[in-house]
Amino acid sequence: MDKILTSDASITLKQVYSLKENLISEFGNYNHIVVDISDDCCVDLCGLQLIESARCYATLTGKRLSLSRPAEHLRSLLNDAGFLAGGSSDAVSFWFHEEPAQ
């Protein structure tokens, strides 16, 4: 069973702690969490770090975290923050739902 977490407002420093607690709690109940980040959602570096940390946590614990849709609106922030450095196919697949180039 999947759990869908929706964030319409923002994923920024002010919300990171409560979102982290929510993610940890939901990982205790579900094997797959889908995060829905609307195009209007404000995300800062702390928000990106939270999502990336949650993705790593999920992998390490045999769970799964995914985005409900490609996060094209975050591409510039992800690039500037170095999350896309090195062209990691896992990162590209996670954030943009793109398959690695063959």
Secondary structure, 3 states (H helix, E strand, C coil): CEEEEEECCEECHHHHHHHHHHHHHHHHHCCEEEEEECCCCEECHHHHHHHHHHHHHHHHCCCEEEECCCCHHHHHHHHHCCCCHHHCHHHHHHHHCCCCCC
